[in-house]
Amino acid sequence: MTREQAYELIIERLYKLETHWLYFIVALILDKEKEEKKG
């Protein structure tokens, strides 16, 4: 494996992690908004 390939793999994994976190944060925010509307 060349260095470029390694970098691409790492970046791809980071990107997937980042999108996963974004979904997680959005879900948390939506949950909070629902709770506030109920309250």
PDB file of N, CA, C, O and CB in Angstrom:
ATOM      1  N   MET A   1       0.858  -1.203   0.000  1.00  0.00           N
ATOM      2  CA  MET A   1       0.000   0.000   0.000  1.00  0.00           C
ATOM      3  C   MET A   1       0.894   1.252   0.000  1.00  0.00           C
ATOM      4  O   MET A   1       1.818   1.374   0.803  1.00  0.00           O
ATOM      5  CB  MET A   1      -0.971   0.006   1.253  1.00  0.00           C
ATOM      6  N   THR A   2       0.598   2.154  -0.900  1.00  0.00           N
ATOM      7  CA  THR A   2       1.384   3.388  -0.955  1.00  0.00           C
ATOM      8  C   THR A   2       0.876   4.376   0.084  1.00  0.00           C
ATOM      9  O   THR A   2      -0.194   4.195   0.664  1.00  0.00           O
ATOM     10  CB  THR A   2       1.327   4.013  -2.364  1.00  0.00           C
ATOM     11  N   ARG A   3       1.652   5.413   0.305  1.00  0.00           N
ATOM     12  CA  ARG A   3       1.261   6.424   1.287  1.00  0.00           C
ATOM     13  C   ARG A   3      -0.032   7.107   0.855  1.00  0.00           C
ATOM     14  O   ARG A   3      -0.898   7.386   1.684  1.00  0.00           O
ATOM     15  CB  ARG A   3       2.384   7.468   1.472  1.00  0.00           C
ATOM     16  N   GLU A   4      -0.162   7.377  -0.445  1.00  0.00           N
ATOM     17  CA  GLU A   4      -1.381   8.040  -0.938  1.00  0.00           C
ATOM     18  C   GLU A   4      -2.614   7.187  -0.642  1.00  0.00           C
ATOM     19  O   GLU A   4      -3.647   7.701  -0.211  1.00  0.00           O
ATOM     20  CB  GLU A   4      -1.277   8.313  -2.459  1.00  0.00           C
ATOM     21  N   GLN A   5      -2.494   5.876  -0.881  1.00  0.00           N
ATOM     22  CA  GLN A   5      -3.633   4.988  -0.621  1.00  0.00           C
ATOM     23  C   GLN A   5      -3.994   4.997   0.864  1.00  0.00           C
ATOM     24  O   GLN A   5      -5.168   4.987   1.232  1.00  0.00           O
ATOM     25  CB  GLN A   5      -3.315   3.548  -1.086  1.00  0.00           C
ATOM     26  N   ALA A   6      -2.971   5.014   1.701  1.00  0.00           N
ATOM     27  CA  ALA A   6      -3.209   5.037   3.142  1.00  0.00           C
ATOM     28  C   ALA A   6      -3.942   6.315   3.538  1.00  0.00           C
ATOM     29  O   ALA A   6      -4.897   6.281   4.314  1.00  0.00           O
ATOM     30  CB  ALA A   6      -1.880   4.921   3.913  1.00  0.00           C
ATOM     31  N   TYR A   7      -3.483   7.439   2.996  1.00  0.00           N
ATOM     32  CA  TYR A   7      -4.148   8.714   3.290  1.00  0.00           C
ATOM     33  C   TYR A   7      -5.606   8.679   2.861  1.00  0.00           C
ATOM     34  O   TYR A   7      -6.489   9.133   3.588  1.00  0.00           O
ATOM     35  CB  TYR A   7      -3.424   9.874   2.593  1.00  0.00           C
ATOM     36  N   GLU A   8      -5.854   8.128   1.658  1.00  0.00           N
ATOM     37  CA  GLU A   8      -7.231   8.079   1.156  1.00  0.00           C
ATOM     38  C   GLU A   8      -8.112   7.259   2.089  1.00  0.00           C
ATOM     39  O   GLU A   8      -9.245   7.641   2.382  1.00  0.00           O
ATOM     40  CB  GLU A   8      -7.270   7.487  -0.266  1.00  0.00           C
ATOM     41  N   LEU A   9      -7.580   6.122   2.557  1.00  0.00           N
ATOM     42  CA  LEU A   9      -8.340   5.272   3.477  1.00  0.00           C
ATOM     43  C   LEU A   9      -8.676   6.024   4.757  1.00  0.00           C
ATOM     44  O   LEU A   9      -9.814   5.999   5.228  1.00  0.00           O
ATOM     45  CB  LEU A   9      -7.553   3.996   3.807  1.00  0.00           C
ATOM     46  N   ILE A  10      -7.673   6.691   5.310  1.00  0.00           N
ATOM     47  CA  ILE A  10      -7.873   7.430   6.566  1.00  0.00           C
ATOM     48  C   ILE A  10      -8.903   8.531   6.377  1.00  0.00           C
ATOM     49  O   ILE A  10      -9.803   8.697   7.200  1.00  0.00           O
ATOM     50  CB  ILE A  10      -6.542   8.030   7.067  1.00  0.00           C
ATOM     51  N   ILE A  11      -8.768   9.288   5.283  1.00  0.00           N
ATOM     52  CA  ILE A  11      -9.703  10.385   5.023  1.00  0.00           C
ATOM     53  C   ILE A  11     -11.118   9.837   4.855  1.00  0.00           C
ATOM     54  O   ILE A  11     -12.082  10.419   5.352  1.00  0.00           O
ATOM     55  CB  ILE A  11      -9.278  11.181   3.765  1.00  0.00           C
ATOM     56  N   GLU A  12     -11.232   8.704   4.142  1.00  0.00           N
ATOM     57  CA  GLU A  12     -12.551   8.107   3.930  1.00  0.00           C
ATOM     58  C   GLU A  12     -13.184   7.731   5.267  1.00  0.00           C
ATOM     59  O   GLU A  12     -14.368   7.980   5.497  1.00  0.00           O
ATOM     60  CB  GLU A  12     -12.446   6.865   3.017  1.00  0.00           C
ATOM     61  N   ARG A  13     -12.379   7.128   6.145  1.00  0.00           N
ATOM     62  CA  ARG A  13     -12.901   6.723   7.457  1.00  0.00           C
ATOM     63  C   ARG A  13     -13.292   7.933   8.283  1.00  0.00           C
ATOM     64  O   ARG A  13     -14.335   7.937   8.936  1.00  0.00           O
ATOM     65  CB  ARG A  13     -11.866   5.887   8.215  1.00  0.00           C
ATOM     66  N   LEU A  14     -12.451   8.965   8.253  1.00  0.00           N
ATOM     67  CA  LEU A  14     -12.766  10.186   9.000  1.00  0.00           C
ATOM     68  C   LEU A  14     -14.059  10.794   8.483  1.00  0.00           C
ATOM     69  O   LEU A  14     -14.892  11.263   9.259  1.00  0.00           O
ATOM     70  CB  LEU A  14     -11.612  11.209   8.896  1.00  0.00           C
ATOM     71  N   TYR A  15     -14.219  10.783   7.158  1.00  0.00           N
ATOM     72  CA  TYR A  15     -15.421  11.359   6.556  1.00  0.00           C
ATOM     73  C   TYR A  15     -16.656  10.605   7.027  1.00  0.00           C
ATOM     74  O   TYR A  15     -17.671  11.211   7.370  1.00  0.00           O
ATOM     75  CB  TYR A  15     -15.330  11.330   5.016  1.00  0.00           C
ATOM     76  N   LYS A  16     -16.561   9.264   7.043  1.00  0.00           N
ATOM     77  CA  LYS A  16     -17.701   8.462   7.493  1.00  0.00           C
ATOM     78  C   LYS A  16     -18.002   8.744   8.961  1.00  0.00           C
ATOM     79  O   LYS A  16     -19.162   8.872   9.353  1.00  0.00           O
ATOM     80  CB  LYS A  16     -17.426   6.958   7.282  1.00  0.00           C
ATOM     81  N   LEU A  17     -16.952   8.839   9.762  1.00  0.00           N
ATOM     82  CA  LEU A  17     -17.137   9.147  11.183  1.00  0.00           C
ATOM     83  C   LEU A  17     -17.812  10.501  11.349  1.00  0.00           C
ATOM     84  O   LEU A  17     -18.720  10.665  12.164  1.00  0.00           O
ATOM     85  CB  LEU A  17     -15.787   9.130  11.925  1.00  0.00           C
ATOM     86  N   GLU A  18     -17.350  11.471  10.558  1.00  0.00           N
ATOM     87  CA  GLU A  18     -17.878  12.822  10.661  1.00  0.00           C
ATOM     88  C   GLU A  18     -19.359  12.849  10.314  1.00  0.00           C
ATOM     89  O   GLU A  18     -20.147  13.484  11.015  1.00  0.00           O
ATOM     90  CB  GLU A  18     -17.101  13.771   9.749  1.00  0.00           C
ATOM     91  N   THR A  19     -19.747  12.166   9.237  1.00  0.00           N
ATOM     92  CA  THR A  19     -21.157  12.174   8.857  1.00  0.00           C
ATOM     93  C   THR A  19     -21.969  11.457   9.933  1.00  0.00           C
ATOM     94  O   THR A  19     -23.098  11.850  10.230  1.00  0.00           O
ATOM     95  CB  THR A  19     -21.365  11.502   7.466  1.00  0.00           C
ATOM     96  N   HIS A  20     -21.394  10.408  10.515  1.00  0.00           N
ATOM     97  CA  HIS A  20     -22.081   9.680  11.579  1.00  0.00           C
ATOM     98  C   HIS A  20     -22.349  10.617  12.755  1.00  0.00           C
ATOM     99  O   HIS A  20     -23.447  10.630  13.311  1.00  0.00           O
ATOM    100  CB  HIS A  20     -21.248   8.454  12.036  1.00  0.00           C
ATOM    101  N   TRP A  21     -21.337  11.398  13.127  1.00  0.00           N
ATOM    102  CA  TRP A  21     -21.497  12.355  14.222  1.00  0.00           C
ATOM    103  C   TRP A  21     -22.539  13.407  13.892  1.00  0.00           C
ATOM    104  O   TRP A  21     -23.331  13.804  14.747  1.00  0.00           O
ATOM    105  CB  TRP A  21     -20.170  13.025  14.540  1.00  0.00           C
ATOM    106  N   LEU A  22     -22.532  13.863  12.622  1.00  0.00           N
ATOM    107  CA  LEU A  22     -23.512  14.881  12.222  1.00  0.00           C
ATOM    108  C   LEU A  22     -24.926  14.344  12.405  1.00  0.00           C
ATOM    109  O   LEU A  22     -25.794  15.034  12.940  1.00  0.00           O
ATOM    110  CB  LEU A  22     -23.287  15.315  10.749  1.00  0.00           C
ATOM    111  N   TYR A  23     -25.158  13.093  11.954  1.00  0.00           N
ATOM    112  CA  TYR A  23     -26.490  12.503  12.109  1.00  0.00           C
ATOM    113  C   TYR A  23     -26.862  12.430  13.583  1.00  0.00           C
ATOM    114  O   TYR A  23     -27.991  12.730  13.972  1.00  0.00           O
ATOM    115  CB  TYR A  23     -26.546  11.098  11.471  1.00  0.00           C
ATOM    116  N   PHE A  24     -25.887  12.023  14.397  1.00  0.00           N
ATOM    117  CA  PHE A  24     -26.107  11.876  15.830  1.00  0.00           C
ATOM    118  C   PHE A  24     -26.505  13.209  16.460  1.00  0.00           C
ATOM    119  O   PHE A  24     -27.451  13.279  17.245  1.00  0.00           O
ATOM    120  CB  PHE A  24     -24.851  11.324  16.509  1.00  0.00           C
ATOM    121  N   ILE A  25     -25.768  14.269  16.104  1.00  0.00           N
ATOM    122  CA  ILE A  25     -26.043  15.595  16.667  1.00  0.00           C
ATOM    123  C   ILE A  25     -27.408  16.101  16.214  1.00  0.00           C
ATOM    124  O   ILE A  25     -28.170  16.649  17.010  1.00  0.00           O
ATOM    125  CB  ILE A  25     -24.944  16.595  16.258  1.00  0.00           C
ATOM    126  N   VAL A  26     -27.713  15.915  14.932  1.00  0.00           N
ATOM    127  CA  VAL A  26     -29.016  16.358  14.411  1.00  0.00           C
ATOM    128  C   VAL A  26     -30.135  15.634  15.151  1.00  0.00           C
ATOM    129  O   VAL A  26     -31.135  16.250  15.519  1.00  0.00           O
ATOM    130  CB  VAL A  26     -29.122  16.098  12.876  1.00  0.00           C
ATOM    131  N   ALA A  27     -29.975  14.337  15.371  1.00  0.00           N
ATOM    132  CA  ALA A  27     -30.994  13.565  16.084  1.00  0.00           C
ATOM    133  C   ALA A  27     -31.179  14.111  17.498  1.00  0.00           C
ATOM    134  O   ALA A  27     -32.307  14.239  17.976  1.00  0.00           O
ATOM    135  CB  ALA A  27     -30.610  12.069  16.132  1.00  0.00           C
ATOM    136  N   LEU A  28     -30.077  14.429  18.160  1.00  0.00           N
ATOM    137  CA  LEU A  28     -30.158  14.986  19.516  1.00  0.00           C
ATOM    138  C   LEU A  28     -30.919  16.304  19.518  1.00  0.00           C
ATOM    139  O   LEU A  28     -31.778  16.528  20.371  1.00  0.00           O
ATOM    140  CB  LEU A  28     -28.751  15.192  20.101  1.00  0.00           C
ATOM    141  N   ILE A  29     -30.604  17.174  18.567  1.00  0.00           N
ATOM    142  CA  ILE A  29     -31.263  18.484  18.496  1.00  0.00           C
ATOM    143  C   ILE A  29     -32.759  18.300  18.255  1.00  0.00           C
ATOM    144  O   ILE A  29     -33.577  18.967  18.890  1.00  0.00           O
ATOM    145  CB  ILE A  29     -30.638  19.357  17.373  1.00  0.00           C
ATOM    146  N   LEU A  30     -33.117  17.402  17.346  1.00  0.00           N
ATOM    147  CA  LEU A  30     -34.532  17.179  17.048  1.00  0.00           C
ATOM    148  C   LEU A  30     -35.254  16.653  18.285  1.00  0.00           C
ATOM    149  O   LEU A  30     -36.382  17.055  18.565  1.00  0.00           O
ATOM    150  CB  LEU A  30     -34.694  16.191  15.871  1.00  0.00           C
ATOM    151  N   ASP A  31     -34.607  15.756  19.023  1.00  0.00           N
ATOM    152  CA  ASP A  31     -35.209  15.224  20.247  1.00  0.00           C
ATOM    153  C   ASP A  31     -35.478  16.350  21.237  1.00  0.00           C
ATOM    154  O   ASP A  31     -36.547  16.406  21.844  1.00  0.00           O
ATOM    155  CB  ASP A  31     -34.296  14.156  20.887  1.00  0.00           C
ATOM    156  N   LYS A  32     -34.514  17.243  21.398  1.00  0.00           N
ATOM    157  CA  LYS A  32     -34.683  18.355  22.342  1.00  0.00           C
ATOM    158  C   LYS A  32     -35.848  19.240  21.921  1.00  0.00           C
ATOM    159  O   LYS A  32     -36.639  19.669  22.761  1.00  0.00           O
ATOM    160  CB  LYS A  32     -33.391  19.190  22.438  1.00  0.00           C
ATOM    161  N   GLU A  33     -35.956  19.515  20.626  1.00  0.00           N
ATOM    162  CA  GLU A  33     -37.047  20.369  20.144  1.00  0.00           C
ATOM    163  C   GLU A  33     -38.396  19.715  20.415  1.00  0.00           C
ATOM    164  O   GLU A  33     -39.350  20.392  20.800  1.00  0.00           O
ATOM    165  CB  GLU A  33     -36.888  20.657  18.637  1.00  0.00           C
ATOM    166  N   LYS A  34     -38.479  18.403  20.215  1.00  0.00           N
ATOM    167  CA  LYS A  34     -39.735  17.684  20.485  1.00  0.00           C
ATOM    168  C   LYS A  34     -40.106  17.813  21.957  1.00  0.00           C
ATOM    169  O   LYS A  34     -41.256  18.091  22.296  1.00  0.00           O
ATOM    170  CB  LYS A  34     -39.611  16.187  20.092  1.00  0.00           C
ATOM    171  N   GLU A  35     -39.119  17.609  22.827  1.00  0.00           N
ATOM    172  CA  GLU A  35     -39.366  17.686  24.270  1.00  0.00           C
ATOM    173  C   GLU A  35     -39.859  19.073  24.656  1.00  0.00           C
ATOM    174  O   GLU A  35     -40.778  19.201  25.465  1.00  0.00           O
ATOM    175  CB  GLU A  35     -38.091  17.340  25.059  1.00  0.00           C
ATOM    176  N   GLU A  36     -39.261  20.107  24.086  1.00  0.00           N
ATOM    177  CA  GLU A  36     -39.651  21.480  24.423  1.00  0.00           C
ATOM    178  C   GLU A  36     -41.085  21.749  23.984  1.00  0.00           C
ATOM    179  O   GLU A  36     -41.830  22.435  24.683  1.00  0.00           O
ATOM    180  CB  GLU A  36     -38.694  22.495  23.765  1.00  0.00           C
ATOM    181  N   LYS A  37     -41.471  21.215  22.838  1.00  0.00           N
ATOM    182  CA  LYS A  37     -42.840  21.431  22.354  1.00  0.00           C
ATOM    183  C   LYS A  37     -43.840  20.744  23.281  1.00  0.00           C
ATOM    184  O   LYS A  37     -44.919  21.274  23.545  1.00  0.00           O
ATOM    185  CB  LYS A  37     -43.000  20.905  20.903  1.00  0.00           C
ATOM    186  N   LYS A  38     -43.472  19.558  23.773  1.00  0.00           N
ATOM    187  CA  LYS A  38     -44.349  18.829  24.694  1.00  0.00           C
ATOM    188  C   LYS A  38     -44.498  19.612  25.995  1.00  0.00           C
ATOM    189  O   LYS A  38     -45.602  19.789  26.510  1.00  0.00           O
ATOM    190  CB  LYS A  38     -43.793  17.407  24.976  1.00  0.00           C
ATOM    191  N   GLY A  39     -43.353  20.079  26.519  1.00  0.00           N
ATOM    192  CA  GLY A  39     -43.328  20.787  27.803  1.00  0.00           C
ATOM    193  C   GLY A  39     -44.153  22.048  27.716  1.00  0.00           C
ATOM    194  O   GLY A  39     -44.258  22.785  28.696  1.00  0.00           O
TER     195      GLY A  39
END
